[in-house]
Amino acid sequence: YDLFNTGQEALNGCGGVEHTTPITFQVPEVRILTGEEQKQVCKLAMRTTSRLFNFDRSKARCFVKDQVVVHSEEYPGLFDVHGIAVMNFDGRIETTVTIAEVEAVSMAAAITAPD
């Protein structure tokens, strides 16, 4: 459809609230997450979020930003990639989500990610 045809259209996954959650992954060499790894992070975050808040995944978008690589203090010989997973929600999604619920999604994603 033409967004500018009526001026009333909306893009799925845009125009609504934005939630961020920190992510950390261990990698064996100095590098940022590959595009495929970033997609997997977002897929996991979107699957968990859509189940918890009961919305269509096509109504949200996700990307990973601000990646920083440091020596892992917890796992010597590995490197920690720290970043932020950003989820953008459709402006038409009701937003009655609490901070505790968002933190629960972050925890679930962190626990499930190593699988």
N, CA, C and O atoms as CSV, one atom per row, in Angstrom:
chain,resi,resn,atom,element,x,y,z
A,1,TYR,N,N,0.832,-1.178,0.000
A,1,TYR,CA,C,0.000,0.000,0.000
A,1,TYR,C,C,0.877,1.241,0.000
A,1,TYR,O,O,2.061,1.170,0.329
A,2,ASP,N,N,0.314,2.347,-0.359
A,2,ASP,CA,C,1.050,3.601,-0.425
A,2,ASP,C,C,0.802,4.399,0.847
A,2,ASP,O,O,-0.299,4.901,1.068
A,3,LEU,N,N,1.828,4.512,1.681
A,3,LEU,CA,C,1.713,5.222,2.957
A,3,LEU,C,C,1.263,6.654,2.744
A,3,LEU,O,O,0.564,7.218,3.586
A,4,PHE,N,N,1.652,7.242,1.636
A,4,PHE,CA,C,1.357,8.651,1.409
A,4,PHE,C,C,0.069,8.876,0.619
A,4,PHE,O,O,-0.300,10.017,0.341
A,5,ASN,N,N,-0.613,7.789,0.258
A,5,ASN,CA,C,-1.840,7.911,-0.504
A,5,ASN,C,C,-2.908,8.654,0.302
A,5,ASN,O,O,-3.524,9.595,-0.197
A,6,THR,N,N,-3.118,8.234,1.526
A,6,THR,CA,C,-4.146,8.868,2.360
A,6,THR,C,C,-3.544,9.641,3.527
A,6,THR,O,O,-4.208,10.489,4.123
A,7,GLY,N,N,-2.298,9.351,3.850
A,7,GLY,CA,C,-1.680,9.985,5.007
A,7,GLY,C,C,-2.157,9.395,6.319
A,7,GLY,O,O,-1.801,9.893,7.387
A,8,GLN,N,N,-2.953,8.345,6.255
A,8,GLN,CA,C,-3.541,7.733,7.436
A,8,GLN,C,C,-3.008,6.329,7.706
A,8,GLN,O,O,-3.395,5.700,8.690
A,9,GLU,N,N,-2.138,5.842,6.854
A,9,GLU,CA,C,-1.653,4.475,6.982
A,9,GLU,C,C,-0.579,4.375,8.064
A,9,GLU,O,O,-0.015,5.386,8.483
A,10,ALA,N,N,-0.305,3.162,8.509
A,10,ALA,CA,C,0.738,2.912,9.500
A,10,ALA,C,C,1.562,1.717,9.056
A,10,ALA,O,O,1.052,0.818,8.389
A,11,LEU,N,N,2.823,1.708,9.422
A,11,LEU,CA,C,3.700,0.577,9.136
A,11,LEU,C,C,3.654,-0.378,10.319
A,11,LEU,O,O,3.747,0.046,11.471
A,12,ASN,N,N,3.510,-1.672,10.032
A,12,ASN,CA,C,3.524,-2.659,11.117
A,12,ASN,C,C,4.815,-2.553,11.906
A,12,ASN,O,O,5.901,-2.454,11.334
A,13,GLY,N,N,4.686,-2.575,13.218
A,13,GLY,CA,C,5.851,-2.555,14.083
A,13,GLY,C,C,6.466,-1.189,14.291
A,13,GLY,O,O,7.582,-1.088,14.800
A,14,CYS,N,N,5.775,-0.150,13.914
A,14,CYS,CA,C,6.320,1.201,14.061
A,14,CYS,C,C,5.290,2.123,14.710
A,14,CYS,O,O,4.085,1.882,14.629
A,15,GLY,N,N,5.771,3.157,15.339
A,15,GLY,CA,C,4.888,4.193,15.853
A,15,GLY,C,C,4.386,3.975,17.261
A,15,GLY,O,O,3.674,4.824,17.799
A,16,GLY,N,N,4.735,2.869,17.864
A,16,GLY,CA,C,4.272,2.594,19.222
A,16,GLY,C,C,5.401,2.714,20.224
A,16,GLY,O,O,6.383,3.422,20.000
A,17,VAL,N,N,5.244,2.020,21.317
A,17,VAL,CA,C,6.247,2.071,22.370
A,17,VAL,C,C,7.492,1.300,21.961
A,17,VAL,O,O,7.444,0.435,21.087
A,18,GLU,N,N,8.600,1.623,22.600
A,18,GLU,CA,C,9.867,0.942,22.377
A,18,GLU,C,C,10.350,0.414,23.714
A,18,GLU,O,O,10.385,1.144,24.705
A,19,HIS,N,N,10.724,-0.859,23.739
A,19,HIS,CA,C,11.280,-1.470,24.948
A,19,HIS,C,C,12.682,-1.969,24.623
A,19,HIS,O,O,12.935,-2.485,23.534
A,20,THR,N,N,13.581,-1.809,25.574
A,20,THR,CA,C,14.947,-2.293,25.389
A,20,THR,C,C,15.289,-3.268,26.503
A,20,THR,O,O,14.754,-3.195,27.610
A,21,THR,N,N,16.187,-4.175,26.182
A,21,THR,CA,C,16.667,-5.117,27.181
A,21,THR,C,C,18.142,-5.401,26.913
A,21,THR,O,O,18.530,-5.617,25.765
A,22,PRO,N,N,18.960,-5.404,27.954
A,22,PRO,CA,C,20.381,-5.700,27.744
A,22,PRO,C,C,20.594,-7.177,27.395
A,22,PRO,O,O,19.871,-8.049,27.878
A,23,ILE,N,N,21.586,-7.440,26.558
A,23,ILE,CA,C,21.938,-8.813,26.199
A,23,ILE,C,C,23.443,-8.991,26.378
A,23,ILE,O,O,24.211,-8.041,26.231
A,24,THR,N,N,23.851,-10.204,26.693
A,24,THR,CA,C,25.271,-10.545,26.772
A,24,THR,C,C,25.447,-11.958,26.235
A,24,THR,O,O,24.735,-12.882,26.630
A,25,PHE,N,N,26.401,-12.109,25.333
A,25,PHE,CA,C,26.743,-13.418,24.786
A,25,PHE,C,C,28.241,-13.619,24.882
A,25,PHE,O,O,29.008,-12.662,24.774
A,26,GLN,N,N,28.664,-14.857,25.084
A,26,GLN,CA,C,30.083,-15.174,25.088
A,26,GLN,C,C,30.468,-15.719,23.714
A,26,GLN,O,O,29.769,-16.554,23.141
A,27,VAL,N,N,31.585,-15.233,23.207
A,27,VAL,CA,C,32.108,-15.693,21.920
A,27,VAL,C,C,33.596,-16.015,22.095
A,27,VAL,O,O,34.241,-15.460,22.985
A,28,PRO,N,N,34.152,-16.907,21.255
A,28,PRO,CA,C,35.546,-17.334,21.436
A,28,PRO,C,C,36.585,-16.349,20.886
A,28,PRO,O,O,37.772,-16.476,21.190
A,29,GLU,N,N,36.155,-15.372,20.084
A,29,GLU,CA,C,37.104,-14.413,19.523
A,29,GLU,C,C,36.510,-13.002,19.610
A,29,GLU,O,O,35.314,-12.834,19.847
A,30,VAL,N,N,37.358,-12.004,19.416
A,30,VAL,CA,C,36.899,-10.612,19.466
A,30,VAL,C,C,36.072,-10.335,18.217
A,30,VAL,O,O,36.599,-10.292,17.105
A,31,ARG,N,N,34.779,-10.149,18.413
A,31,ARG,CA,C,33.867,-9.834,17.306
A,31,ARG,C,C,32.516,-9.433,17.877
A,31,ARG,O,O,32.218,-9.704,19.040
A,32,ILE,N,N,31.709,-8.790,17.060
A,32,ILE,CA,C,30.334,-8.511,17.457
A,32,ILE,C,C,29.465,-9.665,16.950
A,32,ILE,O,O,29.931,-10.522,16.200
A,33,LEU,N,N,28.210,-9.673,17.366
A,33,LEU,CA,C,27.298,-10.726,16.912
A,33,LEU,C,C,27.093,-10.617,15.406
A,33,LEU,O,O,26.979,-9.518,14.862
A,34,THR,N,N,27.048,-11.753,14.749
A,34,THR,CA,C,26.783,-11.763,13.314
A,34,THR,C,C,25.320,-11.389,13.073
A,34,THR,O,O,24.509,-11.388,13.999
A,35,GLY,N,N,25.004,-11.080,11.850
A,35,GLY,CA,C,23.614,-10.770,11.508
A,35,GLY,C,C,22.677,-11.911,11.864
A,35,GLY,O,O,21.565,-11.687,12.344
A,36,GLU,N,N,23.133,-13.142,11.626
A,36,GLU,CA,C,22.301,-14.305,11.948
A,36,GLU,C,C,22.099,-14.430,13.454
A,36,GLU,O,O,20.996,-14.744,13.902
A,37,GLU,N,N,23.150,-14.190,14.244
A,37,GLU,CA,C,23.015,-14.249,15.704
A,37,GLU,C,C,22.067,-13.158,16.206
A,37,GLU,O,O,21.270,-13.392,17.115
A,38,GLN,N,N,22.159,-11.976,15.615
A,38,GLN,CA,C,21.256,-10.895,15.996
A,38,GLN,C,C,19.803,-11.261,15.676
A,38,GLN,O,O,18.895,-10.966,16.454
A,39,LYS,N,N,19.596,-11.901,14.535
A,39,LYS,CA,C,18.243,-12.349,14.176
A,39,LYS,C,C,17.721,-13.352,15.185
A,39,LYS,O,O,16.546,-13.317,15.552
A,40,GLN,N,N,18.605,-14.264,15.645
A,40,GLN,CA,C,18.184,-15.257,16.632
A,40,GLN,C,C,17.814,-14.604,17.968
A,40,GLN,O,O,16.837,-14.999,18.605
A,41,VAL,N,N,18.598,-13.602,18.389
A,41,VAL,CA,C,18.276,-12.856,19.610
A,41,VAL,C,C,16.892,-12.240,19.473
A,41,VAL,O,O,16.058,-12.361,20.371
A,42,CYS,N,N,16.656,-11.585,18.355
A,42,CYS,CA,C,15.368,-10.914,18.142
A,42,CYS,C,C,14.225,-11.913,18.006
A,42,CYS,O,O,13.129,-11.676,18.515
A,43,LYS,N,N,14.473,-13.021,17.327
A,43,LYS,CA,C,13.434,-14.042,17.185
A,43,LYS,C,C,13.004,-14.560,18.556
A,43,LYS,O,O,11.812,-14.711,18.823
A,44,LEU,N,N,13.976,-14.829,19.418
A,44,LEU,CA,C,13.693,-15.299,20.768
A,44,LEU,C,C,12.933,-14.236,21.566
A,44,LEU,O,O,11.941,-14.542,22.228
A,45,ALA,N,N,13.401,-12.993,21.501
A,45,ALA,CA,C,12.742,-11.909,22.234
A,45,ALA,C,C,11.304,-11.707,21.747
A,45,ALA,O,O,10.394,-11.524,22.556
A,46,MET,N,N,11.100,-11.741,20.433
A,46,MET,CA,C,9.761,-11.520,19.885
A,46,MET,C,C,8.833,-12.691,20.196
A,46,MET,O,O,7.657,-12.488,20.496
A,47,ARG,N,N,9.356,-13.914,20.125
A,47,ARG,CA,C,8.528,-15.087,20.439
A,47,ARG,C,C,8.080,-15.032,21.899
A,47,ARG,O,O,6.906,-15.237,22.205
A,48,THR,N,N,9.024,-14.755,22.792
A,48,THR,CA,C,8.705,-14.685,24.216
A,48,THR,C,C,7.724,-13.559,24.501
A,48,THR,O,O,6.753,-13.746,25.233
A,49,THR,N,N,7.977,-12.396,23.925
A,49,THR,CA,C,7.117,-11.230,24.157
A,49,THR,C,C,5.721,-11.444,23.601
A,49,THR,O,O,4.736,-11.126,24.266
A,50,SER,N,N,5.621,-11.981,22.388
A,50,SER,CA,C,4.300,-12.157,21.785
A,50,SER,C,C,3.456,-13.172,22.546
A,50,SER,O,O,2.238,-13.021,22.649
A,51,ARG,N,N,4.101,-14.203,23.077
A,51,ARG,CA,C,3.360,-15.183,23.889
A,51,ARG,C,C,2.887,-14.565,25.197
A,51,ARG,O,O,1.736,-14.738,25.597
A,52,LEU,N,N,3.777,-13.848,25.854
A,52,LEU,CA,C,3.450,-13.265,27.151
A,52,LEU,C,C,2.364,-12.202,27.049
A,52,LEU,O,O,1.468,-12.140,27.890
A,53,PHE,N,N,2.446,-11.364,26.014
A,53,PHE,CA,C,1.514,-10.242,25.893
A,53,PHE,C,C,0.433,-10.471,24.844
A,53,PHE,O,O,-0.373,-9.580,24.576
A,54,ASN,N,N,0.414,-11.672,24.243
A,54,ASN,CA,C,-0.635,-12.073,23.319
A,54,ASN,C,C,-0.854,-11.070,22.177
A,54,ASN,O,O,-1.927,-10.479,22.060
A,55,PHE,N,N,0.165,-10.887,21.347
A,55,PHE,CA,C,0.011,-10.040,20.167
A,55,PHE,C,C,0.686,-10.706,18.972
A,55,PHE,O,O,1.537,-11.582,19.126
A,56,ASP,N,N,0.295,-10.279,17.806
A,56,ASP,CA,C,0.824,-10.798,16.549
A,56,ASP,C,C,2.253,-10.285,16.353
A,56,ASP,O,O,2.493,-9.079,16.411
A,57,ARG,N,N,3.200,-11.197,16.122
A,57,ARG,CA,C,4.607,-10.810,15.968
A,57,ARG,C,C,4.834,-9.846,14.811
A,57,ARG,O,O,5.819,-9.108,14.815
A,58,SER,N,N,3.947,-9.836,13.826
A,58,SER,CA,C,4.121,-8.903,12.709
A,58,SER,C,C,3.874,-7.460,13.137
A,58,SER,O,O,4.120,-6.531,12.368
A,59,LYS,N,N,3.391,-7.274,14.355
A,59,LYS,CA,C,3.105,-5.931,14.866
A,59,LYS,C,C,4.281,-5.351,15.654
A,59,LYS,O,O,4.114,-4.375,16.385
A,60,ALA,N,N,5.461,-5.944,15.511
A,60,ALA,CA,C,6.627,-5.446,16.231
A,60,ALA,C,C,7.888,-5.689,15.404
A,60,ALA,O,O,7.920,-6.554,14.529
A,61,ARG,N,N,8.905,-4.922,15.695
A,61,ARG,CA,C,10.205,-5.051,15.046
A,61,ARG,C,C,11.284,-5.100,16.122
A,61,ARG,O,O,11.084,-4.601,17.230
A,62,CYS,N,N,12.417,-5.697,15.799
A,62,CYS,CA,C,13.496,-5.832,16.772
A,62,CYS,C,C,14.834,-5.646,16.072
A,62,CYS,O,O,15.003,-6.024,14.912
A,63,PHE,N,N,15.777,-5.060,16.791
A,63,PHE,CA,C,17.149,-4.990,16.309
A,63,PHE,C,C,18.089,-4.931,17.510
A,63,PHE,O,O,17.658,-4.661,18.630
A,64,VAL,N,N,19.369,-5.184,17.271
A,64,VAL,CA,C,20.385,-5.159,18.330
A,64,VAL,C,C,21.279,-3.946,18.081
A,64,VAL,O,O,21.738,-3.717,16.962
A,65,LYS,N,N,21.516,-3.175,19.137
A,65,LYS,CA,C,22.365,-1.981,18.987
A,65,LYS,C,C,23.426,-1.931,20.085
A,65,LYS,O,O,23.386,-2.692,21.052
A,66,ASP,N,N,24.361,-1.026,19.910
A,66,ASP,CA,C,25.386,-0.698,20.908
A,66,ASP,C,C,26.179,-1.914,21.401
A,66,ASP,O,O,26.323,-2.118,22.606
A,67,GLN,N,N,26.687,-2.714,20.468
A,67,GLN,CA,C,27.472,-3.884,20.859
A,67,GLN,C,C,28.886,-3.471,21.274
A,67,GLN,O,O,29.549,-2.690,20.591
A,68,VAL,N,N,29.325,-4.009,22.402
A,68,VAL,CA,C,30.663,-3.757,22.932
A,68,VAL,C,C,31.270,-5.108,23.306
A,68,VAL,O,O,30.605,-5.942,23.922
A,69,VAL,N,N,32.525,-5.321,22.936
A,69,VAL,CA,C,33.203,-6.587,23.219
A,69,VAL,C,C,34.266,-6.351,24.299
A,69,VAL,O,O,35.083,-5.436,24.198
A,70,VAL,N,N,34.232,-7.198,25.333
A,70,VAL,CA,C,35.208,-7.112,26.426
A,70,VAL,C,C,35.653,-8.530,26.801
A,70,VAL,O,O,34.962,-9.506,26.510
A,71,HIS,N,N,36.820,-8.627,27.452
A,71,HIS,CA,C,37.263,-9.925,27.973
A,71,HIS,C,C,36.249,-10.386,29.019
A,71,HIS,O,O,35.810,-9.599,29.857
A,72,SER,N,N,35.886,-11.647,28.963
A,72,SER,CA,C,34.938,-12.193,29.922
A,72,SER,C,C,35.630,-12.435,31.255
A,72,SER,O,O,36.644,-13.130,31.329
A,73,GLU,N,N,35.071,-11.855,32.297
A,73,GLU,CA,C,35.609,-12.096,33.639
A,73,GLU,C,C,35.098,-13.419,34.190
A,73,GLU,O,O,35.763,-14.071,34.994
A,74,GLU,N,N,33.914,-13.801,33.749
A,74,GLU,CA,C,33.291,-15.034,34.238
A,74,GLU,C,C,33.827,-16.277,33.524
A,74,GLU,O,O,33.926,-17.353,34.115
A,75,TYR,N,N,34.169,-16.111,32.245
A,75,TYR,CA,C,34.642,-17.235,31.434
A,75,TYR,C,C,35.986,-16.870,30.798
A,75,TYR,O,O,36.013,-16.390,29.665
A,76,PRO,N,N,37.093,-17.085,31.501
A,76,PRO,CA,C,38.416,-16.749,30.960
A,76,PRO,C,C,38.650,-17.413,29.599
A,76,PRO,O,O,38.308,-18.578,29.394
A,77,GLY,N,N,39.233,-16.658,28.688
A,77,GLY,CA,C,39.492,-17.169,27.343
A,77,GLY,C,C,38.385,-16.840,26.366
A,77,GLY,O,O,38.570,-16.974,25.156
A,78,LEU,N,N,37.238,-16.412,26.866
A,78,LEU,CA,C,36.137,-16.004,26.003
A,78,LEU,C,C,35.960,-14.490,26.080
A,78,LEU,O,O,36.565,-13.819,26.917
A,79,PHE,N,N,35.129,-13.974,25.202
A,79,PHE,CA,C,34.830,-12.544,25.182
A,79,PHE,C,C,33.328,-12.352,25.343
A,79,PHE,O,O,32.531,-13.107,24.786
A,80,ASP,N,N,32.952,-11.335,26.112
A,80,ASP,CA,C,31.539,-10.992,26.282
A,80,ASP,C,C,31.158,-9.939,25.253
A,80,ASP,O,O,31.843,-8.929,25.093
A,81,VAL,N,N,30.065,-10.189,24.566
A,81,VAL,CA,C,29.490,-9.188,23.677
A,81,VAL,C,C,28.268,-8.643,24.404
A,81,VAL,O,O,27.275,-9.349,24.579
A,82,HIS,N,N,28.344,-7.389,24.824
A,82,HIS,CA,C,27.222,-6.725,25.487
A,82,HIS,C,C,26.512,-5.868,24.447
A,82,HIS,O,O,27.158,-5.238,23.610
A,83,GLY,N,N,25.212,-5.844,24.498
A,83,GLY,CA,C,24.437,-5.025,23.574
A,83,GLY,C,C,23.063,-4.749,24.131
A,83,GLY,O,O,22.758,-5.088,25.274
A,84,ILE,N,N,22.241,-4.131,23.313
A,84,ILE,CA,C,20.863,-3.801,23.683
A,84,ILE,C,C,19.938,-4.345,22.594
A,84,ILE,O,O,20.090,-4.011,21.419
A,85,ALA,N,N,18.981,-5.183,22.991
A,85,ALA,CA,C,17.932,-5.614,22.069
A,85,ALA,C,C,16.807,-4.586,22.159
A,85,ALA,O,O,16.289,-4.312,23.242
A,86,VAL,N,N,16.439,-4.027,21.025
A,86,VAL,CA,C,15.411,-2.991,20.974
A,86,VAL,C,C,14.195,-3.560,20.265
A,86,VAL,O,O,14.292,-4.045,19.138
A,87,MET,N,N,13.037,-3.498,20.938
A,87,MET,CA,C,11.783,-3.959,20.335
A,87,MET,C,C,10.877,-2.751,20.134
A,87,MET,O,O,10.548,-2.039,21.083
A,88,ASN,N,N,10.479,-2.533,18.884
A,88,ASN,CA,C,9.558,-1.458,18.538
A,88,ASN,C,C,8.196,-2.075,18.278
A,88,ASN,O,O,8.072,-3.028,17.508
A,89,PHE,N,N,7.182,-1.531,18.920
A,89,PHE,CA,C,5.834,-2.074,18.793
A,89,PHE,C,C,4.949,-1.187,17.942
A,89,PHE,O,O,5.134,0.028,17.879
A,90,ASP,N,N,3.990,-1.812,17.293
A,90,ASP,CA,C,3.017,-1.125,16.457
A,90,ASP,C,C,2.233,-0.122,17.293
A,90,ASP,O,O,1.877,-0.405,18.437
A,91,GLY,N,N,1.970,1.024,16.734
A,91,GLY,CA,C,1.207,2.053,17.439
A,91,GLY,C,C,-0.207,1.626,17.761
A,91,GLY,O,O,-0.869,2.248,18.593
A,92,ARG,N,N,-0.681,0.571,17.114
A,92,ARG,CA,C,-2.053,0.107,17.354
A,92,ARG,C,C,-2.138,-0.952,18.436
A,92,ARG,O,O,-3.232,-1.435,18.729
A,93,ILE,N,N,-0.998,-1.338,19.050
A,93,ILE,CA,C,-1.010,-2.327,20.127
A,93,ILE,C,C,-1.301,-1.608,21.432
A,93,ILE,O,O,-0.703,-0.575,21.731
A,94,GLU,N,N,-2.219,-2.161,22.204
A,94,GLU,CA,C,-2.508,-1.595,23.528
A,94,GLU,C,C,-1.260,-1.721,24.396
A,94,GLU,O,O,-0.598,-2.759,24.389
A,95,THR,N,N,-0.942,-0.675,25.137
A,95,THR,CA,C,0.279,-0.688,25.939
A,95,THR,C,C,-0.055,-0.625,27.420
A,95,THR,O,O,-0.073,0.448,28.023
A,96,THR,N,N,-0.315,-1.777,27.988
A,96,THR,CA,C,-0.554,-1.869,29.427
A,96,THR,C,C,0.489,-2.784,30.057
A,96,THR,O,O,0.196,-3.531,30.991
A,97,VAL,N,N,1.703,-2.714,29.535
A,97,VAL,CA,C,2.793,-3.575,29.979
A,97,VAL,C,C,3.541,-2.889,31.121
A,97,VAL,O,O,3.843,-1.698,31.052
A,98,THR,N,N,3.833,-3.651,32.166
A,98,THR,CA,C,4.566,-3.101,33.302
A,98,THR,C,C,6.058,-3.371,33.139
A,98,THR,O,O,6.458,-4.244,32.369
A,99,ILE,N,N,6.870,-2.621,33.863
A,99,ILE,CA,C,8.312,-2.833,33.851
A,99,ILE,C,C,8.638,-4.251,34.315
A,99,ILE,O,O,9.541,-4.886,33.769
A,100,ALA,N,N,7.923,-4.750,35.303
A,100,ALA,CA,C,8.164,-6.107,35.811
A,100,ALA,C,C,7.934,-7.145,34.712
A,100,ALA,O,O,8.669,-8.129,34.622
A,101,GLU,N,N,6.923,-6.930,33.882
A,101,GLU,CA,C,6.649,-7.869,32.792
A,101,GLU,C,C,7.761,-7.831,31.748
A,101,GLU,O,O,8.164,-8.874,31.232
A,102,VAL,N,N,8.254,-6.639,31.437
A,102,VAL,CA,C,9.352,-6.517,30.476
A,102,VAL,C,C,10.604,-7.192,31.032
A,102,VAL,O,O,11.317,-7.876,30.298
A,103,GLU,N,N,10.872,-7.006,32.313
A,103,GLU,CA,C,12.030,-7.649,32.934
A,103,GLU,C,C,11.875,-9.169,32.930
A,103,GLU,O,O,12.864,-9.889,32.799
A,104,ALA,N,N,10.645,-9.661,33.072
A,104,ALA,CA,C,10.397,-11.105,33.016
A,104,ALA,C,C,10.731,-11.649,31.630
A,104,ALA,O,O,11.280,-12.743,31.507
A,105,VAL,N,N,10.402,-10.889,30.589
A,105,VAL,CA,C,10.741,-11.302,29.224
A,105,VAL,C,C,12.255,-11.357,29.079
A,105,VAL,O,O,12.789,-12.308,28.509
A,106,SER,N,N,12.951,-10.348,29.588
A,106,SER,CA,C,14.413,-10.318,29.507
A,106,SER,C,C,15.011,-11.533,30.197
A,106,SER,O,O,15.931,-12.160,29.670
A,107,MET,N,N,14.496,-11.867,31.368
A,107,MET,CA,C,15.015,-13.011,32.127
A,107,MET,C,C,14.745,-14.313,31.370
A,107,MET,O,O,15.620,-15.173,31.280
A,108,ALA,N,N,13.540,-14.455,30.830
A,108,ALA,CA,C,13.202,-15.670,30.083
A,108,ALA,C,C,14.091,-15.816,28.858
A,108,ALA,O,O,14.549,-16.916,28.549
A,109,ALA,N,N,14.337,-14.719,28.163
A,109,ALA,CA,C,15.193,-14.762,26.976
A,109,ALA,C,C,16.619,-15.115,27.363
A,109,ALA,O,O,17.272,-15.890,26.664
A,110,ALA,N,N,17.110,-14.565,28.458
A,110,ALA,CA,C,18.486,-14.841,28.888
A,110,ALA,C,C,18.652,-16.308,29.280
A,110,ALA,O,O,19.680,-16.922,28.992
A,111,ILE,N,N,17.648,-16.858,29.929
A,111,ILE,CA,C,17.727,-18.255,30.358
A,111,ILE,C,C,17.635,-19.199,29.172
A,111,ILE,O,O,18.307,-20.230,29.149
A,112,THR,N,N,16.808,-18.858,28.180
A,112,THR,CA,C,16.562,-19.724,27.043
A,112,THR,C,C,17.667,-19.621,25.996
A,112,THR,O,O,17.913,-20.583,25.268
A,113,ALA,N,N,18.339,-18.471,25.907
A,113,ALA,CA,C,19.312,-18.218,24.830
A,113,ALA,C,C,20.390,-19.279,24.687
A,113,ALA,O,O,20.699,-19.652,23.555
A,114,PRO,N,N,20.993,-19.798,25.783
A,114,PRO,CA,C,22.055,-20.783,25.601
A,114,PRO,C,C,21.575,-22.075,24.939
A,114,PRO,O,O,22.382,-22.820,24.383
A,115,ASP,N,N,20.274,-22.345,24.994
A,115,ASP,CA,C,19.742,-23.566,24.386
A,115,ASP,C,C,19.920,-23.465,22.907
A,115,ASP,O,O,19.545,-24.381,22.176
